[in-house]
Amino acid sequence: MASKIIFFTVNGRPEKAEFPGDCPAQDVKDLFRSAAEAGPHDILKLYNPKGNITNISPGLEPNSSSCCYKLEVVAADCNSAELAGALGFDLSSMEKRLQGLEKRILTEAGDAPAVVYEMKKQVDSFREKLESVEHLSWLGLFKDLSEGTHKPSPFYHKRTLHKTRKECEHVREKFLQMSSLEVSEEVRQYLKTPTFDNWQWEDAEIMVLLQVMYTDLDFIAAFNIEPAVLQHFLFEVYRRYNNIPFHNFKHCFCVTQMMYGLIWLTDLKSKMDSEDLLIMLTSAVCHDLDHTGYNNAYQINARTELALRYNDISPLENHHCAIAFEILEKTESNIFRNLSMNQYKRIREGIIKCILATDMTRHNDILNKFKSILTAFDFTNKEHREVLMMILIKVSDISNEARPMEVAEPWLDCLLQEFYNQSDVEKLEGLPVTPFMDRDKVTKPSSQTGFIRFVLLPLFIELANLFPCLEQHIIHPVRKALDYYTEMEKALEREKVIRAQSKEGTQCPADSLTD
């Protein structure tokens, strides 16, 4: 097999390693260890040219001197005895015990059971994730993402809360370059569906898609919105969403895209006037502006500036509204600047009502109000329309589970990361820990089954009672998601029981498992 030549740097010093394609993994590691002048117990870390942690193995891709890997010695002379003391257990003893267990399984069963192969597959998958993912916060390890041109981690770890000027200008330049391009009819139709996959689009492209929504709903002509002003408004909105795991600019887009899809699916253009539609779309765009990743309960318990400013009444939602109208106060980003005073007043009131409706402490009140008018719902009744608008933004805000699983599940991972971050801070600060955010008590499936069963489905079902066409678009996917997480929860429970039984009934002294 042909040799591979790998170029890399060690503390800024250029190095080169050559090894056969079939070289054993340990020999490859020894080559790098030698180049780094590292001892046998030193820990090395290798980054690929994009800045991602990668595995030192024969599978390394050949590169060039202009596109180097980066090798770091991150810990020196870390022998197993020191690690045992640091971690509180003897690694070598554990390795021997595992080897003994594996021998026993092969001797007694003749072949490893399927469950062992499945576990090995999961370990390999986990190893691959460790080697490629940029956020390793749960290990206490962080990478500096401020350097390089690689795509930022979707988890936003170790980045500044607020976007840097350089970051914003880069995205703004790309957005303006693309803003005049014609978006295909295929994409325009896809944009109207709940199956839209946000993960395939960069921030600049997302702004183009938001611009398409304002155009295709005829807002540009109806409200005399100048294209340059709309672009500046969308950029300012992008700039004021923070680098946090969930309540970020991509979440803003998902909520807006779902609202846009619901408008088309339910043919609201023929049932409500353009001002109402403008209120709903703009509310979705602005509904989480400057969210810092900590919910209202935290704001109130920690007595933050926001909680004090708004007297503990929907501090976040009031803040999102304030930031929205701060953007709209600037002439260059005021998409409402050509409206009459009465039009502006009505739209401002509507946006405030919609954004405040996203406070989940008001969920039952709004849902009960909607249920009370549902049987006699009248689109000509202003109060009825206002309640419907609040229901629509609520549905859009928590609609991820109505999307395909491959789109929805990464969002759940992001949400749990934000939740866990908050509960960690609450514990550190001695504040009441929000129960559904506690990483020690909440699992991925348990976080969803109750939420879907008691919050999502009751809300979605009531909206589908008014618009039966939504049954297939949002109810069916949510029921499938409930089944998926229910099965996952049962599997975790079974695993817990098996583990407990194994611990109680089959525990053996470590030395009896080794030869």
C-alpha positions in Angstrom: 0.0 0.0 0.0 1.3 3.5 -0.8 2.9 5.6 1.9 1.2 8.7 3.3 2.9 12.0 4.0 1.3 14.1 6.6 2.3 17.8 7.3 1.6 19.2 10.7 2.9 21.8 13.1 4.0 21.4 16.8 4.0 24.7 18.7 4.3 26.5 15.4 7.2 24.3 14.2 6.6 22.7 10.8 7.0 18.9 10.8 6.4 16.0 8.4 5.6 12.3 9.0 5.6 9.5 6.5 4.0 6.1 7.1 2.7 3.1 5.0 -1.1 3.1 4.4 -1.3 -0.2 6.3 0.8 1.0 9.3 -0.6 0.0 12.7 -2.4 2.7 14.6 0.1 2.6 17.5 3.1 3.1 15.1 1.3 6.2 13.7 0.8 7.5 17.2 4.5 6.8 18.0 5.5 8.8 14.9 3.6 11.8 16.1 4.8 11.3 19.6 8.4 11.3 18.5 7.9 14.4 16.3 6.4 16.2 19.3 9.2 15.0 21.6 6.5 13.6 23.8 6.9 10.8 26.4 5.0 7.5 26.3 2.5 8.8 28.9 1.9 12.3 27.4 -1.5 13.1 25.9 -1.6 14.4 22.4 -4.4 16.2 20.5 -4.5 16.6 16.8 -6.6 19.2 14.9 -7.4 19.0 11.2 -6.9 22.1 9.0 -10.5 23.1 9.8 -9.8 23.2 13.5 -11.7 20.0 14.5 -10.2 17.4 16.8 -9.3 14.4 14.8 -8.0 10.9 15.6 -4.3 10.0 15.2 -4.7 6.9 13.0 -3.7 5.4 9.6 -6.9 6.9 8.3 -5.5 10.4 8.3 -6.0 12.2 5.0 -2.8 13.2 3.2 -2.4 17.0 3.0 0.1 19.6 1.9 2.5 22.0 3.7 0.1 24.8 3.1 -2.8 23.0 4.8 -1.3 21.6 8.0 -2.6 19.5 10.8 -1.9 21.0 14.3 -0.5 18.8 17.0 -0.6 19.7 20.7 0.8 18.1 23.8 -2.1 18.8 26.2 -0.8 16.8 29.2 2.6 15.5 30.1 3.6 12.3 31.8 0.0 11.2 32.5 0.6 7.6 33.5 -2.3 5.4 34.7 -1.3 5.7 38.4 -1.7 9.5 38.2 -5.0 9.2 36.2 -6.2 6.7 38.8 -5.6 9.2 41.6 -7.2 12.0 39.7 -10.3 10.1 38.6 -10.7 8.0 41.7 -10.3 4.5 40.2 -7.6 2.2 38.9 -7.8 2.2 35.1 -5.4 -0.7 34.6 -7.5 -2.9 37.0 -10.6 -2.0 35.1 -9.0 -2.8 31.7 -8.0 -6.2 33.0 -11.4 -6.9 34.3 -13.0 -6.0 31.0 -10.5 -8.2 29.1 -11.5 -11.0 31.5 -15.2 -10.5 30.9 -14.7 -10.5 27.1 -12.7 -13.8 27.4 -15.5 -15.4 29.4 -18.2 -14.3 27.0 -16.2 -15.8 24.0 -15.4 -19.0 25.9 -18.9 -19.7 27.3 -21.0 -18.4 24.3 -18.7 -19.4 21.5 -19.5 -16.1 19.8 -20.2 -12.7 21.2 -23.9 -12.0 21.7 -25.6 -9.4 19.3 -25.8 -7.0 22.2 -22.0 -6.8 22.5 -21.7 -6.0 18.8 -24.3 -3.3 19.2 -22.5 -1.9 22.2 -19.2 -1.8 20.2 -21.0 -0.1 17.3 -22.3 2.5 19.8 -18.8 3.0 21.2 -17.3 3.5 17.7 -20.1 6.0 16.9 -19.4 7.8 20.2 -15.6 7.9 19.4 -16.3 9.3 16.0 -18.5 12.0 17.6 -15.7 12.9 20.1 -13.2 13.2 17.3 -15.3 15.4 15.1 -17.5 17.5 17.3 -16.3 21.0 18.3 -18.1 21.3 21.6 -16.9 19.0 24.5 -18.2 21.1 27.3 -19.4 18.1 29.3 -15.7 17.0 29.5 -14.6 20.4 30.5 -12.7 20.8 27.3 -13.1 23.8 25.0 -11.7 24.9 21.6 -11.1 28.4 20.7 -13.4 29.0 17.7 -12.4 32.6 17.2 -9.6 31.7 14.8 -9.8 30.1 11.3 -12.4 30.3 8.7 -14.1 27.0 9.5 -17.9 27.0 10.1 -18.7 27.8 13.7 -20.1 25.0 15.9 -23.9 25.0 16.0 -23.6 24.8 19.8 -21.9 28.2 20.1 -19.6 27.2 22.9 -16.8 29.5 24.0 -18.0 32.2 21.6 -18.9 35.6 22.8 -22.5 36.0 23.7 -23.0 38.8 21.2 -21.8 38.4 17.6 -18.5 40.2 16.8 -18.4 43.0 14.3 -16.2 41.0 12.0 -18.6 38.1 12.1 -21.6 40.3 11.4 -19.9 42.2 8.5 -18.9 38.9 6.9 -22.5 37.6 6.9 -23.9 41.0 5.9 -21.5 41.1 2.9 -22.6 37.6 1.8 -26.3 38.5 2.3 -26.1 41.6 0.2 -24.3 39.7 -2.6 -27.0 37.1 -2.7 -30.0 39.3 -2.0 -30.6 40.1 -5.7 -30.4 36.5 -6.8 -33.6 34.8 -8.0 -34.7 32.1 -5.6 -36.0 29.0 -7.6 -39.7 28.1 -7.6 -38.7 24.8 -6.1 -37.2 26.5 -3.0 -40.1 28.9 -2.8 -42.6 26.0 -2.6 -40.4 24.0 -0.2 -40.3 27.1 2.1 -44.1 26.9 2.5 -43.9 23.4 4.0 -43.3 22.2 7.6 -40.8 19.7 6.3 -38.3 22.5 5.5 -34.7 21.6 6.7 -33.1 24.7 8.3 -29.8 22.9 8.9 -28.9 23.1 5.1 -28.8 26.9 5.1 -26.2 29.4 6.3 -27.2 32.6 8.1 -26.8 34.8 5.0 -28.9 32.4 2.9 -31.5 32.4 5.7 -31.8 36.2 5.4 -32.4 35.8 1.7 -35.2 33.4 2.5 -36.8 35.8 5.0 -36.7 38.4 2.3 -38.5 36.0 0.0 -41.3 35.6 2.6 -41.9 39.3 2.8 -41.9 39.5 -1.0 -44.2 36.5 -1.7 -46.8 37.7 0.8 -46.9 41.0 -1.1 -45.8 43.1 1.8 -43.2 45.0 -0.3 -45.9 46.5 -2.5 -48.8 46.7 0.1 -46.7 48.6 2.7 -44.3 50.3 0.4 -41.3 48.6 2.0 -38.1 49.6 0.3 -35.8 46.6 -0.4 -32.7 48.2 1.1 -34.6 49.0 4.3 -35.9 45.4 4.5 -32.4 44.1 4.1 -31.1 46.4 6.8 -33.9 45.4 9.1 -33.1 41.7 8.6 -29.4 42.3 9.2 -30.1 44.1 12.4 -32.4 41.3 13.5 -29.6 38.8 12.7 -27.1 40.9 14.6 -29.3 41.0 17.8 -29.8 37.2 18.1 -27.1 35.8 20.3 -24.6 32.9 20.1 -26.5 30.5 22.3 -27.5 26.8 21.7 -31.2 27.2 21.0 -32.7 30.7 21.1 -30.5 31.9 18.3 -31.0 33.3 14.7 -31.7 29.8 13.3 -34.5 29.4 15.8 -35.9 32.8 14.8 -35.9 31.5 11.2 -37.6 28.2 12.0 -40.4 29.9 13.9 -40.9 32.4 11.1 -40.8 29.7 8.4 -43.4 27.7 10.3 -45.6 30.8 10.6 -45.1 31.4 6.9 -46.0 27.8 6.1 -49.1 27.9 8.2 -50.3 31.1 6.5 -50.1 29.3 3.1 -51.4 26.0 4.3 -54.5 27.5 5.9 -55.0 30.1 3.1 -55.0 33.0 5.6 -54.4 35.4 2.8 -58.0 35.1 1.8 -59.3 35.2 5.5 -57.2 38.0 7.1 -56.0 41.3 6.0 -52.4 42.1 5.1 -51.7 44.0 8.3 -52.5 40.9 10.4 -50.2 38.8 8.3 -47.5 41.4 8.5 -47.9 41.4 12.3 -47.6 37.7 12.6 -44.6 37.3 10.3 -42.7 40.2 11.9 -43.6 39.0 15.4 -42.1 35.6 14.6 -38.9 37.3 13.2 -38.5 39.4 16.4 -39.9 37.1 19.1 -36.6 36.1 20.8 -34.3 39.0 20.1 -31.3 39.3 22.4 -32.3 36.1 24.3 -29.4 35.2 26.7 -30.2 31.5 27.1 -31.8 31.9 30.6 -35.6 31.7 31.0 -37.9 34.0 33.0 -37.8 31.8 36.1 -34.0 32.4 36.2 -34.4 36.1 35.5 -36.8 36.5 38.4 -35.0 34.2 40.9 -31.6 35.8 40.1 -33.2 39.3 40.3 -31.6 40.3 37.0 -31.7 43.7 35.4 -34.5 42.5 33.1 -36.6 41.2 36.0 -36.2 44.4 37.9 -37.0 46.6 34.8 -40.2 44.7 34.0 -41.3 43.9 37.6 -41.1 40.2 37.0 -43.8 40.3 34.4 -42.6 38.4 31.2 -39.2 40.0 31.5 -37.7 38.2 28.4 -40.7 38.8 26.2 -40.9 42.5 27.1 -37.2 42.7 26.3 -37.6 41.0 22.9 -40.3 43.6 22.1 -38.2 46.5 23.2 -35.3 45.4 21.1 -37.6 44.9 18.1 -38.8 48.5 18.3 -35.3 49.8 19.0 -34.4 48.4 15.6 -37.6 49.8 14.0 -36.9 53.3 15.5 -33.9 53.6 13.2 -34.9 55.1 9.9 -32.6 52.9 7.9 -34.1 49.7 9.3 -37.7 50.8 9.9 -39.8 48.7 7.5 -42.9 50.5 8.7 -41.7 54.0 8.0 -44.0 54.5 5.0 -47.2 53.5 7.0 -49.8 55.9 8.3 -49.8 56.7 12.0 -52.9 54.5 12.5 -51.4 51.6 10.6 -48.2 51.8 12.6 -50.1 52.0 15.9 -52.2 48.9 15.1 -49.2 46.9 13.9 -47.1 47.9 16.9 -49.9 46.8 19.3 -50.3 43.5 17.4 -46.6 42.7 17.5 -46.5 43.4 21.3 -49.5 41.1 21.9 -48.0 38.3 19.8 -44.5 38.4 21.3 -45.9 38.5 24.9 -48.1 35.5 24.0 -44.9 33.4 23.7 -44.4 33.5 27.5 -45.4 29.9 28.4 -46.8 31.0 31.8 -49.7 32.5 29.8 -50.2 29.2 27.8 -53.3 27.9 29.5 -55.1 31.3 29.5 -54.5 31.8 25.8 -55.4 28.2 24.9 -58.6 28.3 27.0 -59.6 31.6 25.4 -59.2 30.1 22.0 -61.2 27.0 22.9 -64.1 29.2 24.2 -64.5 31.0 20.8 -63.7 28.1 18.6 -67.2 26.8 17.9 -68.4 30.2 16.8 -65.1 31.5 15.4 -65.6 34.5 13.1 -62.8 36.0 11.0 -64.6 39.3 10.9 -64.4 39.6 14.7 -61.2 41.5 15.7 -60.9 39.8 19.1 -61.2 36.4 17.5 -58.5 37.2 15.0 -56.2 38.5 17.8 -56.5 35.3 19.8 -55.9 33.2 16.6 -52.7 35.3 15.9 -51.5 34.5 19.4 -52.2 30.8 18.9 -50.4 30.8 15.6 -47.2 32.3 17.0 -47.3 29.9 20.0 -47.7 26.9 17.6 -44.8 28.2 15.5 -42.6 28.9 18.5 -42.8 25.3 19.7 -43.3 23.5 16.4 -40.0 21.6 16.0 -41.6 18.2 16.7 -43.9 18.8 13.7 -40.8 18.6 11.5 -39.1 15.5 10.2 -37.1 13.7 12.9 -33.7 14.4 11.3 -34.5 18.2 11.5 -36.3 18.1 14.9 -33.9 16.0 17.0 -30.8 18.2 16.6 -33.0 21.1 17.9 -33.9 19.0 21.0 -30.2 18.5 21.6 -29.6 22.2 21.4 -32.5 23.0 23.7 -31.3 20.5 26.3 -27.8 22.0 26.1 -29.3 25.4 26.9 -31.5 23.9 29.7 -28.5 22.1 31.3 -26.4 25.2 31.1 -29.1 27.1 33.0 -29.5 24.4 35.7 -25.7 24.3 36.2 -25.7 28.0 36.8 -28.7 27.8 39.1 -26.8 25.2 41.2 -23.6 27.3 41.3 -25.5 30.4 42.3 -27.7 28.6 44.9 -30.9 29.4 43.1 -34.0 27.1 42.8 -33.2 24.6 40.1 -35.7 24.5 37.3 -36.9 20.8 37.4 -37.2 20.2 33.7 -33.7 21.6 33.1 -31.8 19.5 35.6 -29.2 17.4 33.8 -29.2 14.9 36.8 -32.9 14.3 36.5 -34.0 14.9 32.9 -33.3 12.6 30.0 -33.9 13.3 26.3 -37.0 11.2 26.0 -38.5 12.2 29.4 -38.1 15.8 28.4 -40.3 15.3 25.4 -43.0 12.8 26.2 -44.7 14.9 28.8 -44.2 18.1 26.8 -45.7 16.6 23.6 -48.6 14.9 25.5 -49.6 17.8 27.7 -48.6 20.9 25.8 -47.9 20.3 22.1 -50.8 18.0 21.1 -53.6 19.8 23.0 -52.5 23.1 21.4 -52.0 21.7 17.9 -55.3 19.7 18.0 -57.3 22.9 18.8 -55.7 24.7 15.9 -56.5 21.7 13.6 -60.1 21.9 14.8 -60.3 25.3 13.1 -58.1 24.2 10.2 -58.7 20.4 9.6 -56.1 20.5 6.8 -53.4 20.8 9.4 -54.0 17.3 10.8 -51.6 15.7 8.3 -49.1 18.5 8.4 -48.5 19.0 12.1 -50.6 16.5 14.1 -49.4 13.3 12.5 -45.7 14.2 12.8 -46.1 15.1 16.5 -47.9 11.8 17.2 -45.0 10.0 15.5 -42.5 12.0 17.6 -44.4 11.0 20.8 -44.2 7.3 19.8 -40.5 7.7 19.1 -39.6 9.2 22.4 -42.0 6.9 24.3 -40.1 3.9 22.9 -36.8 5.6 23.7 -38.0 6.2 27.3 -39.1 2.5 27.6 -35.7 1.3 26.3 -33.9 3.4 28.8 -36.1 2.1 31.6 -35.4 -1.5 30.5 -31.7 -0.8 30.4 -31.8 0.6 33.9 -33.7 -2.4 35.3 -31.2 -4.8 33.6 -28.3 -2.9 35.0 -29.8 -2.9 38.5 -30.4 -6.7 38.3 -26.9 -7.3 37.0 -25.4 -5.3 39.8 -27.4 -7.1 42.5 -27.2 -10.7 41.1 -24.1 -11.2 39.1 -21.5 -9.0 40.8 -18.2 -11.0 41.0 -14.8 -10.1 42.6 -12.6 -8.5 40.0 -9.8 -11.1 40.4 -12.1 -14.0 39.5 -12.7 -12.5 36.1 -9.0 -12.5 35.1 -6.6 -15.3 34.2 
